Amino acid sequence: MSTELIVVGAGGFGRQTLDVVQALNRAADVPIFDLLGVVDSGLSDLNRERLEQRGEAYLGTVAEWLAYDYHALYLIGIGDPVARQSLDRLFLDAGMAAATAIHPLASIGSQATIGDGTVVCGGTQVSTNVRLGRHVHLNPNVAIGHDAVLHDFVSVNPGAIISGDVEVGNRVLIGAGAVILQGLAVGSGAVVGASACVVRHVPGDTVVMGVPAR
């Protein structure tokens, strides 16, 4: 029997999350998820049209959905780490539980641990003994090296490389194509710009960019 699921967010990563869920269902003998539709508190006309084009139901705002007291699993398809954390608290307070979705074309190494709510897109490689916290987003073609730790609500954009033994704090955003060298730490709330090369520890709540990142 399939597990009922909603996706929160109809924007870019929300629709990527839909793709991951649908790929999982296609790869399974019996669909894993019964995808009920999408919840979005700020649905634009364009994203409404995109949902209609792919045949996905719009289920209303977050407040409207939570008022139903309907306990499907949820995935938060919103790229902003701070917004994702706030939404997660609302769903947890309502007694709901998060699903986890890993694209069948992603590679997950041995002894990796993956927290609830995490979404791993196709083409991503997660190496051995990696720890991913809750609601981590790994976009397509990301590489996570051995023994890395990504804490809760981290977003890693397409093509980024996190080398071995790196620790990434809560709510960090890593831009597309960025590289973090081995053994470094990125503090909570930091932003690493697109194509940056991080060669030293990054303090929390700072923005770094460039090669080397400053």
C-alpha positions as CSV (number, residue, x, y, z in Angstrom):
1,M,0.0,0.0,0.0
2,S,1.4,3.4,-1.0
3,T,2.1,6.1,1.7
4,E,0.1,9.3,1.2
5,L,2.4,12.3,0.7
6,I,2.2,16.1,0.0
7,V,4.9,18.4,-1.3
8,V,5.1,21.8,0.2
9,G,6.1,24.4,-2.4
10,A,5.3,24.7,-6.1
11,G,8.5,26.6,-7.1
12,G,11.6,25.3,-8.7
13,F,12.8,22.9,-6.0
14,G,9.2,21.9,-5.2
15,R,8.8,20.7,-8.8
16,Q,12.1,19.0,-8.7
17,T,10.9,17.2,-5.5
18,L,7.8,16.1,-7.5
19,D,10.2,14.7,-10.1
20,V,12.1,12.7,-7.5
21,V,8.9,11.3,-6.0
22,Q,7.6,10.3,-9.4
23,A,11.0,8.7,-10.3
24,L,10.8,6.6,-7.1
25,N,7.3,5.5,-7.9
26,R,8.3,4.5,-11.5
27,A,11.3,2.5,-10.3
28,A,9.3,0.5,-7.7
29,D,7.2,-2.6,-8.4
30,V,4.4,-0.9,-6.3
31,P,4.4,2.9,-6.1
32,I,6.0,4.0,-2.8
33,F,4.0,7.2,-2.5
34,D,0.4,8.2,-3.2
35,L,1.1,11.8,-4.1
36,L,-1.9,13.8,-3.1
37,G,-0.7,17.2,-4.5
38,V,1.1,20.4,-3.6
39,V,0.6,22.9,-0.7
40,D,1.8,26.4,-1.3
41,S,0.9,29.6,0.6
42,G,2.1,32.0,-2.2
43,L,1.2,30.2,-5.4
44,S,1.9,32.3,-8.5
45,D,-0.2,32.1,-11.6
46,L,2.8,30.6,-13.5
47,N,3.4,27.9,-10.9
48,R,-0.3,27.1,-10.8
49,E,-0.2,26.6,-14.6
50,R,2.9,24.4,-14.3
51,L,1.1,22.2,-11.7
52,E,-1.9,21.9,-14.0
53,Q,0.4,21.0,-16.9
54,R,1.8,18.1,-15.0
55,G,-1.5,17.0,-13.6
56,E,-0.8,17.7,-9.9
57,A,-3.5,19.0,-7.6
58,Y,-3.1,22.2,-5.7
59,L,-4.2,21.6,-2.1
60,G,-4.3,25.1,-0.8
61,T,-2.2,27.1,1.6
62,V,-0.2,25.7,4.5
63,A,-2.8,27.0,6.9
64,E,-5.7,25.5,4.9
65,W,-4.0,22.1,4.7
66,L,-3.1,22.0,8.4
67,A,-6.7,22.9,9.3
68,Y,-7.8,19.6,7.7
69,D,-5.9,17.7,10.4
70,Y,-5.0,15.3,7.6
71,H,-1.8,13.4,8.5
72,A,-0.1,12.6,5.2
73,L,3.7,12.6,5.2
74,Y,5.3,15.8,3.8
75,L,8.3,16.9,1.9
76,I,9.3,20.6,1.9
77,G,10.3,21.6,-1.6
78,I,11.5,25.1,-0.8
79,G,15.1,26.0,-1.3
80,D,15.5,28.7,1.3
81,P,16.9,27.0,4.5
82,V,15.3,29.4,7.0
83,A,11.9,29.2,5.4
84,R,12.2,25.4,5.3
85,Q,13.0,25.3,9.0
86,S,10.0,27.5,9.8
87,L,7.6,25.4,7.8
88,D,8.9,22.2,9.3
89,R,8.1,23.5,12.8
90,L,4.5,24.1,11.7
91,F,4.1,20.6,10.3
92,L,5.7,19.0,13.4
93,D,3.5,21.0,15.7
94,A,0.5,19.7,13.8
95,G,1.7,16.1,14.5
96,M,2.8,15.3,10.9
97,A,5.9,13.4,9.9
98,A,8.4,14.1,7.1
99,A,9.2,11.6,4.3
100,T,12.6,11.2,2.7
101,A,13.1,11.0,-1.1
102,I,16.2,9.8,-2.8
103,H,16.2,9.7,-6.6
104,P,16.9,6.2,-8.0
105,L,19.8,7.6,-10.0
106,A,21.5,9.1,-7.0
107,S,24.4,7.1,-5.4
108,I,24.5,6.6,-1.7
109,G,27.6,5.1,-0.1
110,S,27.9,2.6,2.7
111,Q,27.2,3.6,6.3
112,A,25.5,6.9,5.2
113,T,22.8,8.2,7.5
114,I,20.0,10.4,6.1
115,G,17.6,12.5,8.2
116,D,13.8,12.9,7.7
117,G,12.7,15.3,5.1
118,T,15.9,15.1,3.0
119,V,15.6,15.2,-0.8
120,V,18.4,13.9,-3.0
121,C,18.1,14.6,-6.7
122,G,19.3,12.5,-9.6
123,G,23.0,12.3,-10.4
124,T,24.1,13.2,-6.9
125,Q,26.8,11.1,-5.2
126,V,27.0,10.7,-1.5
127,S,30.1,8.9,-0.3
128,T,30.7,6.5,2.6
129,N,30.0,7.4,6.2
130,V,28.3,10.7,5.3
131,R,25.7,12.1,7.7
132,L,22.9,14.2,6.4
133,G,20.6,16.0,8.8
134,R,16.9,16.7,8.6
135,H,15.5,18.4,5.5
136,V,18.8,18.6,3.6
137,H,18.4,19.4,-0.1
138,L,20.9,18.0,-2.5
139,N,20.3,19.3,-6.0
140,P,21.3,17.4,-9.2
141,N,24.9,16.3,-9.7
142,V,26.2,17.3,-6.2
143,A,29.1,15.3,-4.8
144,I,29.5,14.8,-1.0
145,G,32.8,13.3,0.1
146,H,33.5,10.6,2.7
147,D,32.8,11.4,6.3
148,A,31.2,14.7,5.6
149,V,28.5,16.0,8.0
150,L,25.7,18.2,6.8
151,H,23.5,19.4,9.6
152,D,19.8,20.3,9.3
153,F,18.2,22.4,6.6
154,V,21.3,22.6,4.4
155,S,20.8,23.4,0.7
156,V,23.4,22.4,-1.8
157,N,22.8,23.7,-5.3
158,P,23.6,21.9,-8.6
159,G,27.2,20.7,-9.3
160,A,28.6,21.7,-5.9
161,I,31.4,19.6,-4.4
162,I,31.8,19.1,-0.7
163,S,35.0,17.2,0.0
164,G,35.7,14.6,2.7
165,D,35.6,15.4,6.4
166,V,33.8,18.7,5.9
167,E,31.2,19.8,8.4
168,V,28.4,22.1,7.3
169,G,26.3,23.7,9.9
170,N,22.5,24.3,10.1
171,R,20.7,26.4,7.4
172,V,23.8,26.8,5.2
173,L,23.2,27.5,1.5
174,I,26.0,26.4,-0.9
175,G,25.8,27.8,-4.4
176,A,25.9,26.0,-7.7
177,G,29.4,24.8,-8.7
178,A,31.0,25.7,-5.4
179,V,33.8,23.6,-4.0
180,I,34.6,23.1,-0.3
181,L,38.1,21.6,0.3
182,Q,38.7,18.7,2.6
183,G,38.5,19.0,6.4
184,L,36.9,22.4,6.6
185,A,33.9,23.7,8.5
186,V,31.1,26.0,7.3
187,G,29.3,27.6,10.2
188,S,25.5,27.7,10.6
189,G,23.6,30.3,8.6
190,A,26.5,30.9,6.1
191,V,26.2,31.3,2.4
192,V,28.8,30.1,-0.1
193,G,28.5,31.8,-3.4
194,A,28.2,30.0,-6.8
195,S,31.5,28.7,-8.1
196,A,33.3,29.7,-5.0
197,C,36.3,27.7,-3.8
198,V,36.4,27.5,0.0
199,V,40.0,27.0,1.3
200,R,39.5,28.0,4.9
201,H,36.9,27.6,7.6
202,V,33.8,29.8,7.1
203,P,32.3,31.5,10.2
204,G,28.6,31.3,10.8
205,D,26.2,33.9,9.3
206,T,28.7,35.1,6.8
207,V,28.7,35.2,3.0
208,V,31.8,34.1,1.1
209,M,32.4,34.1,-2.7
210,G,35.2,34.0,-5.2
211,V,38.3,31.9,-5.8
212,P,39.6,31.6,-3.2
213,A,36.4,32.4,-1.3
214,R,36.5,35.5,0.9
